[in-house]
Amino acid sequence: MKVIVLGSGIIGTATAWFLNKAGHEVSVIERQPGAAQETSFANGCQISVSHAEPWANPSAPMKVLKWLGKEDAPLLYRFRPEWLQWKWGMHFLRECTPARTAHNIRQIVAISEYSRQTLQALRTEAGIDYDCLTRGILHFYTDQKEFDESLPAAKLMRDLGCPRESIGPDEVVSIEPALARIRDKIVGGDFTATDESGDVYKFTSGLAQKAAEAGVDFQFNTTITRLLHEGSGNAANITGVEVIDAEGRHKVLRADAFVVALGSFSTPLLKPLGVDLMIYPGKGYSATYQITDSSAAPSVSLTDDGYKLVVSRLGDRLRVAGTCELNGYTRDLNSTRCEAITRRTRELFPDACDYDNPVYWTGLRPLTPSNIPYIGKTRYRNLYLNTGHGTLGWTMGAGSGRALAEIICGRVPELDFTFTGIQRGNSTQTLKMQPV
Ligand SMILES: Cc1cc2nc3c(=O)[nH]c(=O)nc-3n(C[C@H](O)[C@H](O)[C@H](O)COP(=O)(O)OP(=O)(O)OC[C@H]3O[C@@H](n4cnc5c(N)ncnc54)[C@H](O)[C@@H]3O)c2cc1C
């Protein structure tokens, strides 16, 4: 079967890899000159299975209210006259109940664990060097209330089989000695030894290279303008994808099946087809610093709970990422937010890096209110979704690609995860479809 994958971030590239492995003829359409140049470019780089709590949780509404209007807030909701943003906000509030949060954590852990196993097998098979560190993730707290509130989530993770240990300040520092200078401020932490980190860009571009060598046709510098369709009801069908290619020519590309893996841009592409995705862009920031003193820099991937920042060591670079701004599709750099990241990193590790030459970046997390992605089918019989991976697209990426390839091959992976448009027991995730 000929399959066209739309988008070459971590999700589209992993999907293309597994479809090719399954024997399909695969093309990938991407507007950038290479793979992983948008949200999968410079993220926090954590494979964070055991810290999979969604942002929508019982304490979120008060925090969001408290942070309204604060330029350097970890999560900033900038109200816009935009129906999608308001609707998304209402759905987010609905996901904040304890029952919904627990349900969402279970789903996220299931797909993330499957994905970590997939990534581990894939890196051995494909032999990609991506500054991978398998030294765990250490989450440290500087606020007693936040630490106390984290204990039930840690217990839930343990109940789900994740080895997440709540620990005291001395143990935090013994796991990551680079935190010694702020020992007095740390009230506790939790450590998940099986979590990992690694450069998502290096991995994805390496995987795209290997996939191309295996026969996947990557069409870069090619912008998708719309999907063409025919029929209605159960007979609805995608007939082609209209693109503007690298030479500026308008073309229609045909295939037997189409996979939408366009991150935040999946929503506007599918809206005219009546496929109503609840994905809103959550702009996040990262800063990358050159390490100047290796012994003063952390080598365990960290999460600084108070500042909602993640820190990952990528060879001789330190990546610090976080914060979220709900403000449409703009990727502008806000200097207040950039400086806040550098200020905090310098405070933590003053002697570790060259802080005068940071490389700042922003990316748009494709956020669903629950942080559960859409992986599966639509009412168009040959249109599939792999999108909406929000804060954890790197963590869930390899497994999402493999799972969707299985679904396209007519199998459903044995996971406690609700795939879109697929009935399993009493559970199905249905998509809202508008008449077209
Ligand atoms: C600051 C920050 C920190 C993060 N940290 C982590 C982390 O530590 N761990 C983790 O697991 N996740 C993390 N994430 C989330 C993760 O980066 C995303 O979930 C993931 O990259 C999404 O991948 P994707 O392939 O769906 O989207 P993308 O990488 O955005 O890929 C979509 C692709 O579609 C292409 N495209 C879009 N529209 C068109 C069009 N019209 N025509 C052609 N091509 C098009 C884009 O160019 C892009 O390459 C972080 C995100 C941010 C912003």
The ligand as an SDF file (V2000), in Angstrom:
LIG
                    3D

 53 58  0  0  0  0  0  0  0  0999 V2000
    9.9480   23.7930   25.2860 C   0  0  0  0  0  0  0  0  0  0  0  0
    9.5230   22.3700   25.0340 C   0  0  0  0  0  0  0  0  0  0  0  0
   10.0510   21.3360   25.8200 C   0  0  0  0  0  0  0  0  0  0  0  0
    9.6470   20.0200   25.5960 C   0  0  0  0  0  0  0  0  0  0  0  0
   10.2440   19.0210   26.3040 N   0  0  0  0  0  0  0  0  0  0  0  0
    9.8990   17.7220   26.0860 C   0  0  0  0  0  0  0  0  0  0  0  0
   10.5520   16.6730   26.7940 C   0  0  0  0  0  0  0  0  0  0  0  0
   11.4580   16.8930   27.5830 O   0  0  0  0  0  0  0  0  0  0  0  0
   10.1200   15.4010   26.5930 N   0  0  0  0  0  0  0  0  0  0  0  0
    9.0920   15.1290   25.7240 C   0  0  0  0  0  0  0  0  0  0  0  0
    8.7160   13.9650   25.6060 O   0  0  0  0  0  0  0  0  0  0  0  0
    8.4920   16.1110   24.9850 N   0  0  0  0  0  0  0  0  0  0  0  0
    8.8760   17.3920   25.1560 C   0  0  0  0  0  0  0  0  0  0  0  0
    8.2700   18.3960   24.4490 N   0  0  0  0  0  0  0  0  0  0  0  0
    7.1590   18.0660   23.5240 C   0  0  0  0  0  0  0  0  0  0  0  0
    7.6520   17.5540   22.1850 C   0  0  0  0  0  0  0  0  0  0  0  0
    8.6910   18.3680   21.7110 O   0  0  0  0  0  0  0  0  0  0  0  0
    6.4970   17.5480   21.1690 C   0  0  0  0  0  0  0  0  0  0  0  0
    5.3950   16.8740   21.7130 O   0  0  0  0  0  0  0  0  0  0  0  0
    6.8980   16.8660   19.8810 C   0  0  0  0  0  0  0  0  0  0  0  0
    8.0560   17.4540   19.3530 O   0  0  0  0  0  0  0  0  0  0  0  0
    5.7720   16.9360   18.8540 C   0  0  0  0  0  0  0  0  0  0  0  0
    6.2210   16.2480   17.7090 O   0  0  0  0  0  0  0  0  0  0  0  0
    5.3660   16.2580   16.3750 P   0  0  0  0  0  0  0  0  0  0  0  0
    6.0970   15.4150   15.4040 O   0  0  0  0  0  0  0  0  0  0  0  0
    3.9520   15.9430   16.6780 O   0  0  0  0  0  0  0  0  0  0  0  0
    5.3640   17.7960   15.9240 O   0  0  0  0  0  0  0  0  0  0  0  0
    6.4900   18.6200   15.1440 P   0  0  0  0  0  0  0  0  0  0  0  0
    7.8370   18.2710   15.5920 O   0  0  0  0  0  0  0  0  0  0  0  0
    6.0770   20.0430   15.2050 O   0  0  0  0  0  0  0  0  0  0  0  0
    6.3380   18.0690   13.6680 O   0  0  0  0  0  0  0  0  0  0  0  0
    5.2930   18.4760   12.8020 C   0  0  0  0  0  0  0  0  0  0  0  0
    5.9300   18.7420   11.4600 C   0  0  0  0  0  0  0  0  0  0  0  0
    4.9070   19.1040   10.5310 O   0  0  0  0  0  0  0  0  0  0  0  0
    5.4390   20.0860    9.6730 C   0  0  0  0  0  0  0  0  0  0  0  0
    4.3280   20.8610    9.1050 N   0  0  0  0  0  0  0  0  0  0  0  0
    3.3810   21.5580    9.7680 C   0  0  0  0  0  0  0  0  0  0  0  0
    2.5150   22.1200    8.9000 N   0  0  0  0  0  0  0  0  0  0  0  0
    2.9320   21.7790    7.6540 C   0  0  0  0  0  0  0  0  0  0  0  0
    2.4500   22.0380    6.3420 C   0  0  0  0  0  0  0  0  0  0  0  0
    1.3560   22.7990    6.1240 N   0  0  0  0  0  0  0  0  0  0  0  0
    3.1180   21.5100    5.2920 N   0  0  0  0  0  0  0  0  0  0  0  0
    4.2190   20.7230    5.4910 C   0  0  0  0  0  0  0  0  0  0  0  0
    4.7190   20.4460    6.7020 N   0  0  0  0  0  0  0  0  0  0  0  0
    4.0800   20.9620    7.7710 C   0  0  0  0  0  0  0  0  0  0  0  0
    6.3320   20.9310   10.5650 C   0  0  0  0  0  0  0  0  0  0  0  0
    7.3180   21.6150    9.8130 O   0  0  0  0  0  0  0  0  0  0  0  0
    6.9270   19.8980   11.5160 C   0  0  0  0  0  0  0  0  0  0  0  0
    8.1910   19.4490   11.1060 O   0  0  0  0  0  0  0  0  0  0  0  0
    8.6630   19.7230   24.6060 C   0  0  0  0  0  0  0  0  0  0  0  0
    8.1540   20.7620   23.8130 C   0  0  0  0  0  0  0  0  0  0  0  0
    8.5840   22.0640   24.0010 C   0  0  0  0  0  0  0  0  0  0  0  0
    8.0410   23.1510   23.1200 C   0  0  0  0  0  0  0  0  0  0  0  0
  1  2  1  0
  2  3  1  0
  2 52  2  0
  3  4  2  0
  4  5  1  0
  4 50  1  0
  5  6  2  0
  6  7  1  0
  6 13  1  0
  7  8  2  0
  7  9  1  0
  9 10  1  0
 10 11  2  0
 10 12  1  0
 12 13  2  0
 13 14  1  0
 14 15  1  0
 14 50  1  0
 15 16  1  0
 16 17  1  0
 16 18  1  0
 18 19  1  0
 18 20  1  0
 20 21  1  0
 20 22  1  0
 22 23  1  0
 23 24  1  0
 24 25  2  0
 24 26  1  0
 24 27  1  0
 27 28  1  0
 28 29  2  0
 28 30  1  0
 28 31  1  0
 31 32  1  0
 32 33  1  0
 33 34  1  0
 33 48  1  0
 34 35  1  0
 35 36  1  0
 35 46  1  0
 36 37  1  0
 36 45  1  0
 37 38  2  0
 38 39  1  0
 39 40  1  0
 39 45  2  0
 40 41  1  0
 40 42  2  0
 42 43  1  0
 43 44  2  0
 44 45  1  0
 46 47  1  0
 46 48  1  0
 48 49  1  0
 50 51  2  0
 51 52  1  0
 52 53  1  0
M  END
$$$$
